[in-house]
Amino acid sequence: MHPLVRDLYKRAITVGRDYPHPEGIEYVRRKWKEALRNPENCKLIEGDSSPEVANVNERIIRKAVGRGRYVIREMEGTIQLKKYRTMRRRYGEGVDADGEASRIGQSLRDFVK
């Protein structure tokens, strides 16, 4: 296995620990293994072992790893959105700016009287 691909898988597993799915890390591990083993995701040139073919294969691998890194960033975005929604649900909508302004105005009017 190419070192970049191995590093990509490790990153995916690390990020996948917080992935919001009922199966959690097992779902992420299964999906990433399927993706890495699928030959359609990275079509290498086989047969000739010349330097030109090796360079082309290296570019193909790097391009596929770049797509994998994009997927990891999307996973991170999904995780952050899930955490944000959970915090918002747990602690409410936040500060009510209009209500707060009216309360401050009422306090000032009461103070002036």
Backbone atoms as SQL, in Angstrom:
CREATE TABLE atoms (id INTEGER PRIMARY KEY, chain TEXT, resi INTEGER, resn TEXT, atom TEXT, x REAL, y REAL, z REAL);
INSERT INTO atoms VALUES
  (1, 'A', 1, 'MET', 'N', 0.852, -1.176, 0.000),
  (2, 'A', 1, 'MET', 'CA', 0.000, 0.000, 0.000),
  (3, 'A', 1, 'MET', 'C', 0.899, 1.239, 0.000),
  (4, 'A', 2, 'HIS', 'N', 0.505, 2.201, -0.797),
  (5, 'A', 2, 'HIS', 'CA', 1.255, 3.448, -0.906),
  (6, 'A', 2, 'HIS', 'C', 1.170, 4.217, 0.414),
  (7, 'A', 3, 'PRO', 'N', 2.265, 4.836, 0.859),
  (8, 'A', 3, 'PRO', 'CA', 2.241, 5.549, 2.143),
  (9, 'A', 3, 'PRO', 'C', 1.198, 6.670, 2.216),
  (10, 'A', 4, 'LEU', 'N', 0.946, 7.357, 1.104),
  (11, 'A', 4, 'LEU', 'CA', -0.076, 8.408, 1.105),
  (12, 'A', 4, 'LEU', 'C', -1.465, 7.830, 1.339),
  (13, 'A', 5, 'VAL', 'N', -1.721, 6.668, 0.770),
  (14, 'A', 5, 'VAL', 'CA', -3.016, 6.017, 0.941),
  (15, 'A', 5, 'VAL', 'C', -3.186, 5.541, 2.387),
  (16, 'A', 6, 'ARG', 'N', -2.130, 5.001, 2.950),
  (17, 'A', 6, 'ARG', 'CA', -2.176, 4.559, 4.345),
  (18, 'A', 6, 'ARG', 'C', -2.434, 5.746, 5.272),
  (19, 'A', 7, 'ASP', 'N', -1.749, 6.861, 5.018),
  (20, 'A', 7, 'ASP', 'CA', -1.948, 8.064, 5.826),
  (21, 'A', 7, 'ASP', 'C', -3.377, 8.588, 5.677),
  (22, 'A', 8, 'LEU', 'N', -3.915, 8.532, 4.469),
  (23, 'A', 8, 'LEU', 'CA', -5.287, 8.969, 4.228),
  (24, 'A', 8, 'LEU', 'C', -6.280, 8.116, 5.023),
  (25, 'A', 9, 'TYR', 'N', -6.070, 6.816, 5.039),
  (26, 'A', 9, 'TYR', 'CA', -6.949, 5.923, 5.796),
  (27, 'A', 9, 'TYR', 'C', -6.875, 6.218, 7.291),
  (28, 'A', 10, 'LYS', 'N', -5.673, 6.456, 7.797),
  (29, 'A', 10, 'LYS', 'CA', -5.513, 6.782, 9.216),
  (30, 'A', 10, 'LYS', 'C', -6.247, 8.074, 9.565),
  (31, 'A', 11, 'ARG', 'N', -6.149, 9.063, 8.682),
  (32, 'A', 11, 'ARG', 'CA', -6.858, 10.327, 8.910),
  (33, 'A', 11, 'ARG', 'C', -8.369, 10.107, 8.912),
  (34, 'A', 12, 'ALA', 'N', -8.832, 9.300, 7.992),
  (35, 'A', 12, 'ALA', 'CA', -10.271, 9.032, 7.907),
  (36, 'A', 12, 'ALA', 'C', -10.776, 8.342, 9.171),
  (37, 'A', 13, 'ILE', 'N', -10.017, 7.415, 9.686),
  (38, 'A', 13, 'ILE', 'CA', -10.419, 6.718, 10.909),
  (39, 'A', 13, 'ILE', 'C', -10.406, 7.678, 12.093),
  (40, 'A', 14, 'THR', 'N', -9.405, 8.547, 12.157),
  (41, 'A', 14, 'THR', 'CA', -9.322, 9.523, 13.245),
  (42, 'A', 14, 'THR', 'C', -10.511, 10.469, 13.213),
  (43, 'A', 15, 'VAL', 'N', -10.838, 10.975, 12.033),
  (44, 'A', 15, 'VAL', 'CA', -11.978, 11.888, 11.898),
  (45, 'A', 15, 'VAL', 'C', -13.283, 11.131, 12.106),
  (46, 'A', 16, 'GLY', 'N', -13.336, 9.894, 11.671),
  (47, 'A', 16, 'GLY', 'CA', -14.557, 9.106, 11.729),
  (48, 'A', 16, 'GLY', 'C', -15.017, 8.718, 13.116),
  (49, 'A', 17, 'ARG', 'N', -14.198, 8.931, 14.119),
  (50, 'A', 17, 'ARG', 'CA', -14.603, 8.584, 15.488),
  (51, 'A', 17, 'ARG', 'C', -15.812, 9.390, 15.941),
  (52, 'A', 18, 'ASP', 'N', -15.932, 10.618, 15.432),
  (53, 'A', 18, 'ASP', 'CA', -17.045, 11.484, 15.821),
  (54, 'A', 18, 'ASP', 'C', -18.141, 11.542, 14.764),
  (55, 'A', 19, 'TYR', 'N', -18.047, 10.709, 13.737),
  (56, 'A', 19, 'TYR', 'CA', -19.001, 10.796, 12.630),
  (57, 'A', 19, 'TYR', 'C', -20.417, 10.472, 13.120),
  (58, 'A', 20, 'PRO', 'N', -21.387, 11.346, 12.794),
  (59, 'A', 20, 'PRO', 'CA', -22.756, 11.150, 13.306),
  (60, 'A', 20, 'PRO', 'C', -23.535, 10.098, 12.520),
  (61, 'A', 21, 'HIS', 'N', -23.296, 8.870, 12.823),
  (62, 'A', 21, 'HIS', 'CA', -24.013, 7.749, 12.204),
  (63, 'A', 21, 'HIS', 'C', -24.296, 6.746, 13.315),
  (64, 'A', 22, 'PRO', 'N', -25.425, 6.063, 13.251),
  (65, 'A', 22, 'PRO', 'CA', -25.742, 5.107, 14.328),
  (66, 'A', 22, 'PRO', 'C', -24.655, 4.053, 14.567),
  (67, 'A', 23, 'GLU', 'N', -23.983, 3.621, 13.511),
  (68, 'A', 23, 'GLU', 'CA', -22.931, 2.621, 13.676),
  (69, 'A', 23, 'GLU', 'C', -21.590, 3.243, 14.044),
  (70, 'A', 24, 'GLY', 'N', -21.448, 4.546, 13.868),
  (71, 'A', 24, 'GLY', 'CA', -20.243, 5.266, 14.269),
  (72, 'A', 24, 'GLY', 'C', -19.014, 4.880, 13.481),
  (73, 'A', 25, 'ILE', 'N', -17.951, 4.573, 14.198),
  (74, 'A', 25, 'ILE', 'CA', -16.651, 4.295, 13.591),
  (75, 'A', 25, 'ILE', 'C', -16.678, 3.051, 12.714),
  (76, 'A', 26, 'GLU', 'N', -17.500, 2.090, 13.046),
  (77, 'A', 26, 'GLU', 'CA', -17.580, 0.870, 12.237),
  (78, 'A', 26, 'GLU', 'C', -18.104, 1.178, 10.834),
  (79, 'A', 27, 'TYR', 'N', -19.065, 2.084, 10.744),
  (80, 'A', 27, 'TYR', 'CA', -19.603, 2.495, 9.444),
  (81, 'A', 27, 'TYR', 'C', -18.515, 3.165, 8.614),
  (82, 'A', 28, 'VAL', 'N', -17.785, 4.077, 9.239),
  (83, 'A', 28, 'VAL', 'CA', -16.726, 4.804, 8.531),
  (84, 'A', 28, 'VAL', 'C', -15.637, 3.832, 8.089),
  (85, 'A', 29, 'ARG', 'N', -15.231, 2.946, 8.956),
  (86, 'A', 29, 'ARG', 'CA', -14.180, 1.979, 8.623),
  (87, 'A', 29, 'ARG', 'C', -14.610, 1.099, 7.448),
  (88, 'A', 30, 'ARG', 'N', -15.849, 0.609, 7.488),
  (89, 'A', 30, 'ARG', 'CA', -16.336, -0.261, 6.411),
  (90, 'A', 30, 'ARG', 'C', -16.384, 0.482, 5.076),
  (91, 'A', 31, 'LYS', 'N', -16.906, 1.706, 5.083),
  (92, 'A', 31, 'LYS', 'CA', -17.030, 2.476, 3.847),
  (93, 'A', 31, 'LYS', 'C', -15.670, 2.848, 3.258),
  (94, 'A', 32, 'TRP', 'N', -14.728, 3.222, 4.131),
  (95, 'A', 32, 'TRP', 'CA', -13.408, 3.590, 3.624),
  (96, 'A', 32, 'TRP', 'C', -12.665, 2.373, 3.079),
  (97, 'A', 33, 'LYS', 'N', -12.814, 1.233, 3.721),
  (98, 'A', 33, 'LYS', 'CA', -12.169, 0.025, 3.190),
  (99, 'A', 33, 'LYS', 'C', -12.735, -0.335, 1.825),
  (100, 'A', 34, 'GLU', 'N', -14.064, -0.215, 1.685),
  (101, 'A', 34, 'GLU', 'CA', -14.680, -0.488, 0.390),
  (102, 'A', 34, 'GLU', 'C', -14.152, 0.470, -0.669),
  (103, 'A', 35, 'ALA', 'N', -14.040, 1.741, -0.316),
  (104, 'A', 35, 'ALA', 'CA', -13.578, 2.746, -1.273),
  (105, 'A', 35, 'ALA', 'C', -12.118, 2.522, -1.662),
  (106, 'A', 36, 'LEU', 'N', -11.284, 2.175, -0.701),
  (107, 'A', 36, 'LEU', 'CA', -9.865, 1.977, -0.999),
  (108, 'A', 36, 'LEU', 'C', -9.617, 0.701, -1.802),
  (109, 'A', 37, 'ARG', 'N', -10.455, -0.281, -1.615),
  (110, 'A', 37, 'ARG', 'CA', -10.268, -1.542, -2.342),
  (111, 'A', 37, 'ARG', 'C', -10.936, -1.548, -3.715),
  (112, 'A', 38, 'ASN', 'N', -11.766, -0.572, -3.988),
  (113, 'A', 38, 'ASN', 'CA', -12.471, -0.508, -5.261),
  (114, 'A', 38, 'ASN', 'C', -11.519, -0.012, -6.354),
  (115, 'A', 39, 'PRO', 'N', -11.249, -0.819, -7.380),
  (116, 'A', 39, 'PRO', 'CA', -10.314, -0.403, -8.426),
  (117, 'A', 39, 'PRO', 'C', -10.839, 0.736, -9.302),
  (118, 'A', 40, 'GLU', 'N', -12.122, 1.005, -9.260),
  (119, 'A', 40, 'GLU', 'CA', -12.687, 2.101, -10.056),
  (120, 'A', 40, 'GLU', 'C', -12.252, 3.470, -9.532),
  (121, 'A', 41, 'ASN', 'N', -11.864, 3.559, -8.263),
  (122, 'A', 41, 'ASN', 'CA', -11.491, 4.840, -7.672),
  (123, 'A', 41, 'ASN', 'C', -10.090, 5.289, -8.047),
  (124, 'A', 42, 'CYS', 'N', -9.257, 4.370, -8.488),
  (125, 'A', 42, 'CYS', 'CA', -7.876, 4.701, -8.850),
  (126, 'A', 42, 'CYS', 'C', -7.411, 3.713, -9.921),
  (127, 'A', 43, 'LYS', 'N', -7.553, 4.101, -11.178),
  (128, 'A', 43, 'LYS', 'CA', -7.198, 3.207, -12.278),
  (129, 'A', 43, 'LYS', 'C', -5.732, 3.405, -12.661),
  (130, 'A', 44, 'LEU', 'N', -4.891, 2.497, -12.195),
  (131, 'A', 44, 'LEU', 'CA', -3.466, 2.565, -12.479),
  (132, 'A', 44, 'LEU', 'C', -3.152, 1.861, -13.784),
  (133, 'A', 45, 'ILE', 'N', -2.038, 2.271, -14.384),
  (134, 'A', 45, 'ILE', 'CA', -1.567, 1.625, -15.607),
  (135, 'A', 45, 'ILE', 'C', -0.744, 0.418, -15.188),
  (136, 'A', 46, 'GLU', 'N', -1.093, -0.742, -15.696),
  (137, 'A', 46, 'GLU', 'CA', -0.398, -1.960, -15.304),
  (138, 'A', 46, 'GLU', 'C', 0.439, -2.482, -16.452),
  (139, 'A', 47, 'GLY', 'N', 1.344, -3.346, -16.124),
  (140, 'A', 47, 'GLY', 'CA', 2.157, -4.001, -17.146),
  (141, 'A', 47, 'GLY', 'C', 3.565, -3.454, -17.152),
  (142, 'A', 48, 'ASP', 'N', 3.826, -2.461, -17.972),
  (143, 'A', 48, 'ASP', 'CA', 5.159, -1.903, -18.153),
  (144, 'A', 48, 'ASP', 'C', 5.642, -1.238, -16.863),
  (145, 'A', 49, 'SER', 'N', 6.911, -1.467, -16.511),
  (146, 'A', 49, 'SER', 'CA', 7.462, -0.875, -15.293),
  (147, 'A', 49, 'SER', 'C', 8.478, 0.217, -15.613),
  (148, 'A', 50, 'SER', 'N', 8.258, 0.923, -16.710),
  (149, 'A', 50, 'SER', 'CA', 9.174, 1.995, -17.095),
  (150, 'A', 50, 'SER', 'C', 8.981, 3.208, -16.187),
  (151, 'A', 51, 'PRO', 'N', 9.958, 4.097, -16.142),
  (152, 'A', 51, 'PRO', 'CA', 9.845, 5.287, -15.289),
  (153, 'A', 51, 'PRO', 'C', 8.661, 6.192, -15.666),
  (154, 'A', 52, 'GLU', 'N', 8.333, 6.249, -16.962),
  (155, 'A', 52, 'GLU', 'CA', 7.210, 7.087, -17.389),
  (156, 'A', 52, 'GLU', 'C', 5.892, 6.576, -16.805),
  (157, 'A', 53, 'VAL', 'N', 5.709, 5.264, -16.841),
  (158, 'A', 53, 'VAL', 'CA', 4.491, 4.659, -16.296),
  (159, 'A', 53, 'VAL', 'C', 4.449, 4.851, -14.780),
  (160, 'A', 54, 'ALA', 'N', 5.613, 4.735, -14.124),
  (161, 'A', 54, 'ALA', 'CA', 5.667, 4.936, -12.674),
  (162, 'A', 54, 'ALA', 'C', 5.280, 6.368, -12.316),
  (163, 'A', 55, 'ASN', 'N', 5.732, 7.337, -13.115),
  (164, 'A', 55, 'ASN', 'CA', 5.381, 8.733, -12.865),
  (165, 'A', 55, 'ASN', 'C', 3.890, 8.982, -13.079),
  (166, 'A', 56, 'VAL', 'N', 3.344, 8.382, -14.111),
  (167, 'A', 56, 'VAL', 'CA', 1.909, 8.538, -14.371),
  (168, 'A', 56, 'VAL', 'C', 1.100, 7.916, -13.240),
  (169, 'A', 57, 'ASN', 'N', 1.495, 6.725, -12.800),
  (170, 'A', 57, 'ASN', 'CA', 0.798, 6.067, -11.692),
  (171, 'A', 57, 'ASN', 'C', 0.890, 6.891, -10.410),
  (172, 'A', 58, 'GLU', 'N', 2.043, 7.505, -10.178),
  (173, 'A', 58, 'GLU', 'CA', 2.214, 8.347, -8.988),
  (174, 'A', 58, 'GLU', 'C', 1.251, 9.546, -9.043),
  (175, 'A', 59, 'ARG', 'N', 1.120, 10.150, -10.222),
  (176, 'A', 59, 'ARG', 'CA', 0.179, 11.271, -10.373),
  (177, 'A', 59, 'ARG', 'C', -1.263, 10.823, -10.163),
  (178, 'A', 60, 'ILE', 'N', -1.598, 9.644, -10.652),
  (179, 'A', 60, 'ILE', 'CA', -2.954, 9.115, -10.472),
  (180, 'A', 60, 'ILE', 'C', -3.232, 8.882, -8.990),
  (181, 'A', 61, 'ILE', 'N', -2.263, 8.316, -8.278),
  (182, 'A', 61, 'ILE', 'CA', -2.432, 8.057, -6.841),
  (183, 'A', 61, 'ILE', 'C', -2.591, 9.373, -6.083),
  (184, 'A', 62, 'ARG', 'N', -1.749, 10.353, -6.409),
  (185, 'A', 62, 'ARG', 'CA', -1.832, 11.645, -5.716),
  (186, 'A', 62, 'ARG', 'C', -3.161, 12.343, -5.977),
  (187, 'A', 63, 'LYS', 'N', -3.675, 12.216, -7.177),
  (188, 'A', 63, 'LYS', 'CA', -4.973, 12.815, -7.503),
  (189, 'A', 63, 'LYS', 'C', -6.089, 12.123, -6.706),
  (190, 'A', 64, 'ALA', 'N', -6.020, 10.801, -6.608),
  (191, 'A', 64, 'ALA', 'CA', -7.020, 10.055, -5.845),
  (192, 'A', 64, 'ALA', 'C', -6.927, 10.399, -4.352),
  (193, 'A', 65, 'VAL', 'N', -5.723, 10.567, -3.843),
  (194, 'A', 65, 'VAL', 'CA', -5.540, 10.950, -2.439),
  (195, 'A', 65, 'VAL', 'C', -6.103, 12.349, -2.209),
  (196, 'A', 66, 'GLY', 'N', -5.940, 13.232, -3.174),
  (197, 'A', 66, 'GLY', 'CA', -6.526, 14.568, -3.069),
  (198, 'A', 66, 'GLY', 'C', -8.040, 14.518, -2.967),
  (199, 'A', 67, 'ARG', 'N', -8.666, 13.641, -3.749),
  (200, 'A', 67, 'ARG', 'CA', -10.129, 13.474, -3.642),
  (201, 'A', 67, 'ARG', 'C', -10.506, 12.911, -2.278),
  (202, 'A', 68, 'GLY', 'N', -9.684, 12.000, -1.762),
  (203, 'A', 68, 'GLY', 'CA', -9.937, 11.440, -0.436),
  (204, 'A', 68, 'GLY', 'C', -9.821, 12.489, 0.659),
  (205, 'A', 69, 'ARG', 'N', -8.849, 13.386, 0.529),
  (206, 'A', 69, 'ARG', 'CA', -8.708, 14.465, 1.514),
  (207, 'A', 69, 'ARG', 'C', -9.909, 15.400, 1.477),
  (208, 'A', 70, 'TYR', 'N', -10.442, 15.610, 0.279),
  (209, 'A', 70, 'TYR', 'CA', -11.655, 16.427, 0.158),
  (210, 'A', 70, 'TYR', 'C', -12.813, 15.758, 0.917),
  (211, 'A', 71, 'VAL', 'N', -12.934, 14.452, 0.775),
  (212, 'A', 71, 'VAL', 'CA', -14.002, 13.719, 1.474),
  (213, 'A', 71, 'VAL', 'C', -13.816, 13.832, 2.984),
  (214, 'A', 72, 'ILE', 'N', -12.573, 13.792, 3.443),
  (215, 'A', 72, 'ILE', 'CA', -12.319, 13.932, 4.880),
  (216, 'A', 72, 'ILE', 'C', -12.734, 15.323, 5.355),
  (217, 'A', 73, 'ARG', 'N', -12.448, 16.356, 4.572),
  (218, 'A', 73, 'ARG', 'CA', -12.878, 17.702, 4.946),
  (219, 'A', 73, 'ARG', 'C', -14.394, 17.800, 5.002),
  (220, 'A', 74, 'GLU', 'N', -15.064, 17.123, 4.084),
  (221, 'A', 74, 'GLU', 'CA', -16.530, 17.096, 4.114),
  (222, 'A', 74, 'GLU', 'C', -17.035, 16.369, 5.357),
  (223, 'A', 75, 'MET', 'N', -16.362, 15.290, 5.738),
  (224, 'A', 75, 'MET', 'CA', -16.730, 14.583, 6.973),
  (225, 'A', 75, 'MET', 'C', -16.575, 15.500, 8.177),
  (226, 'A', 76, 'GLU', 'N', -15.474, 16.255, 8.209),
  (227, 'A', 76, 'GLU', 'CA', -15.254, 17.188, 9.320),
  (228, 'A', 76, 'GLU', 'C', -16.366, 18.239, 9.371),
  (229, 'A', 77, 'GLY', 'N', -16.779, 18.726, 8.201),
  (230, 'A', 77, 'GLY', 'CA', -17.879, 19.690, 8.155),
  (231, 'A', 77, 'GLY', 'C', -19.175, 19.101, 8.673),
  (232, 'A', 78, 'THR', 'N', -19.449, 17.858, 8.325),
  (233, 'A', 78, 'THR', 'CA', -20.654, 17.185, 8.808),
  (234, 'A', 78, 'THR', 'C', -20.619, 17.020, 10.320),
  (235, 'A', 79, 'ILE', 'N', -19.458, 16.665, 10.834),
  (236, 'A', 79, 'ILE', 'CA', -19.309, 16.498, 12.287),
  (237, 'A', 79, 'ILE', 'C', -19.520, 17.826, 12.997),
  (238, 'A', 80, 'GLN', 'N', -18.926, 18.903, 12.467),
  (239, 'A', 80, 'GLN', 'CA', -19.074, 20.214, 13.091),
  (240, 'A', 80, 'GLN', 'C', -20.521, 20.678, 13.058),
  (241, 'A', 81, 'LEU', 'N', -21.203, 20.425, 11.948),
  (242, 'A', 81, 'LEU', 'CA', -22.614, 20.801, 11.850),
  (243, 'A', 81, 'LEU', 'C', -23.450, 20.036, 12.870),
  (244, 'A', 82, 'LYS', 'N', -23.178, 18.754, 13.022),
  (245, 'A', 82, 'LYS', 'CA', -23.905, 17.949, 14.005),
  (246, 'A', 82, 'LYS', 'C', -23.669, 18.470, 15.416),
  (247, 'A', 83, 'LYS', 'N', -22.424, 18.810, 15.739),
  (248, 'A', 83, 'LYS', 'CA', -22.114, 19.345, 17.066),
  (249, 'A', 83, 'LYS', 'C', -22.798, 20.691, 17.279),
  (250, 'A', 84, 'TYR', 'N', -22.785, 21.540, 16.254),
  (251, 'A', 84, 'TYR', 'CA', -23.428, 22.847, 16.361),
  (252, 'A', 84, 'TYR', 'C', -24.924, 22.695, 16.609),
  (253, 'A', 85, 'ARG', 'N', -25.558, 21.828, 15.846),
  (254, 'A', 85, 'ARG', 'CA', -26.998, 21.625, 16.012),
  (255, 'A', 85, 'ARG', 'C', -27.327, 21.052, 17.386),
  (256, 'A', 86, 'THR', 'N', -26.488, 20.162, 17.886),
  (257, 'A', 86, 'THR', 'CA', -26.700, 19.595, 19.212),
  (258, 'A', 86, 'THR', 'C', -26.579, 20.674, 20.278),
  (259, 'A', 87, 'MET', 'N', -25.560, 21.512, 20.186),
  (260, 'A', 87, 'MET', 'CA', -25.379, 22.584, 21.164),
  (261, 'A', 87, 'MET', 'C', -26.534, 23.577, 21.100),
  (262, 'A', 88, 'ARG', 'N', -26.968, 23.892, 19.903),
  (263, 'A', 88, 'ARG', 'CA', -28.077, 24.839, 19.748),
  (264, 'A', 88, 'ARG', 'C', -29.363, 24.266, 20.330),
  (265, 'A', 89, 'ARG', 'N', -29.600, 22.986, 20.095),
  (266, 'A', 89, 'ARG', 'CA', -30.785, 22.330, 20.637),
  (267, 'A', 89, 'ARG', 'C', -30.708, 22.258, 22.160),
  (268, 'A', 90, 'ARG', 'N', -29.520, 22.001, 22.670),
  (269, 'A', 90, 'ARG', 'CA', -29.335, 21.833, 24.100),
  (270, 'A', 90, 'ARG', 'C', -29.437, 23.153, 24.866),
  (271, 'A', 91, 'TYR', 'N', -28.871, 24.209, 24.316),
  (272, 'A', 91, 'TYR', 'CA', -28.795, 25.462, 25.054),
  (273, 'A', 91, 'TYR', 'C', -29.680, 26.571, 24.489),
  (274, 'A', 92, 'GLY', 'N', -30.514, 26.278, 23.546),
  (275, 'A', 92, 'GLY', 'CA', -31.466, 27.258, 23.043),
  (276, 'A', 92, 'GLY', 'C', -30.932, 28.042, 21.866),
  (277, 'A', 93, 'GLU', 'N', -31.712, 29.022, 21.501),
  (278, 'A', 93, 'GLU', 'CA', -31.413, 29.812, 20.311),
  (279, 'A', 93, 'GLU', 'C', -30.340, 30.865, 20.553),
  (280, 'A', 94, 'GLY', 'N', -29.980, 31.115, 21.786),
  (281, 'A', 94, 'GLY', 'CA', -28.977, 32.132, 22.069),
  (282, 'A', 94, 'GLY', 'C', -29.636, 33.374, 22.625),
  (283, 'A', 95, 'VAL', 'N', -28.958, 34.478, 22.515),
  (284, 'A', 95, 'VAL', 'CA', -29.454, 35.741, 23.060),
  (285, 'A', 95, 'VAL', 'C', -30.528, 36.302, 22.135),
  (286, 'A', 96, 'ASP', 'N', -31.644, 36.677, 22.729),
  (287, 'A', 96, 'ASP', 'CA', -32.723, 37.315, 21.987),
  (288, 'A', 96, 'ASP', 'C', -32.420, 38.810, 21.950),
  (289, 'A', 97, 'ALA', 'N', -31.897, 39.302, 20.828),
  (290, 'A', 97, 'ALA', 'CA', -31.433, 40.687, 20.746),
  (291, 'A', 97, 'ALA', 'C', -32.577, 41.682, 20.912),
  (292, 'A', 98, 'ASP', 'N', -33.731, 41.457, 20.275),
  (293, 'A', 98, 'ASP', 'CA', -34.856, 42.389, 20.380),
  (294, 'A', 98, 'ASP', 'C', -35.415, 42.404, 21.797),
  (295, 'A', 99, 'GLY', 'N', -35.578, 41.245, 22.380),
  (296, 'A', 99, 'GLY', 'CA', -36.091, 41.155, 23.741),
  (297, 'A', 99, 'GLY', 'C', -35.137, 41.786, 24.738),
  (298, 'A', 100, 'GLU', 'N', -33.842, 41.579, 24.513),
  (299, 'A', 100, 'GLU', 'CA', -32.836, 42.155, 25.400),
  (300, 'A', 100, 'GLU', 'C', -32.836, 43.674, 25.311),
  (301, 'A', 101, 'ALA', 'N', -32.975, 44.193, 24.089),
  (302, 'A', 101, 'ALA', 'CA', -33.006, 45.644, 23.911),
  (303, 'A', 101, 'ALA', 'C', -34.232, 46.253, 24.593),
  (304, 'A', 102, 'SER', 'N', -35.381, 45.602, 24.481),
  (305, 'A', 102, 'SER', 'CA', -36.578, 46.145, 25.130),
  (306, 'A', 102, 'SER', 'C', -36.459, 46.098, 26.650),
  (307, 'A', 103, 'ARG', 'N', -35.834, 45.047, 27.199),
  (308, 'A', 103, 'ARG', 'CA', -35.635, 44.976, 28.644),
  (309, 'A', 103, 'ARG', 'C', -34.687, 46.063, 29.131),
  (310, 'A', 104, 'ILE', 'N', -33.636, 46.332, 28.373),
  (311, 'A', 104, 'ILE', 'CA', -32.696, 47.391, 28.752),
  (312, 'A', 104, 'ILE', 'C', -33.379, 48.747, 28.687),
  (313, 'A', 105, 'GLY', 'N', -34.177, 48.968, 27.629),
  (314, 'A', 105, 'GLY', 'CA', -34.912, 50.230, 27.507),
  (315, 'A', 105, 'GLY', 'C', -35.877, 50.428, 28.657),
  (316, 'A', 106, 'GLN', 'N', -36.584, 49.373, 29.038),
  (317, 'A', 106, 'GLN', 'CA', -37.527, 49.458, 30.164),
  (318, 'A', 106, 'GLN', 'C', -36.781, 49.746, 31.464),
  (319, 'A', 107, 'SER', 'N', -35.643, 49.142, 31.646),
  (320, 'A', 107, 'SER', 'CA', -34.841, 49.388, 32.845),
  (321, 'A', 107, 'SER', 'C', -34.392, 50.844, 32.908),
  (322, 'A', 108, 'LEU', 'N', -33.984, 51.375, 31.770),
  (323, 'A', 108, 'LEU', 'CA', -33.557, 52.783, 31.731),
  (324, 'A', 108, 'LEU', 'C', -34.728, 53.724, 32.035),
  (325, 'A', 109, 'ARG', 'N', -35.900, 53.431, 31.479),
  (326, 'A', 109, 'ARG', 'CA', -37.075, 54.259, 31.739),
  (327, 'A', 109, 'ARG', 'C', -37.436, 54.202, 33.217),
  (328, 'A', 110, 'ASP', 'N', -37.371, 53.018, 33.818),
  (329, 'A', 110, 'ASP', 'CA', -37.664, 52.898, 35.246),
  (330, 'A', 110, 'ASP', 'C', -36.632, 53.633, 36.095),
  (331, 'A', 111, 'PHE', 'N', -35.409, 53.638, 35.663),
  (332, 'A', 111, 'PHE', 'CA', -34.349, 54.297, 36.413),
  (333, 'A', 111, 'PHE', 'C', -34.495, 55.804, 36.382),
  (334, 'A', 112, 'VAL', 'N', -34.924, 56.343, 35.224),
  (335, 'A', 112, 'VAL', 'CA', -35.078, 57.783, 35.076),
  (336, 'A', 112, 'VAL', 'C', -36.229, 58.298, 35.915),
  (337, 'A', 113, 'LYS', 'N', -37.285, 57.544, 36.083),
  (338, 'A', 113, 'LYS', 'CA', -38.456, 57.978, 36.865),
  (339, 'A', 113, 'LYS', 'C', -38.154, 58.241, 38.256);
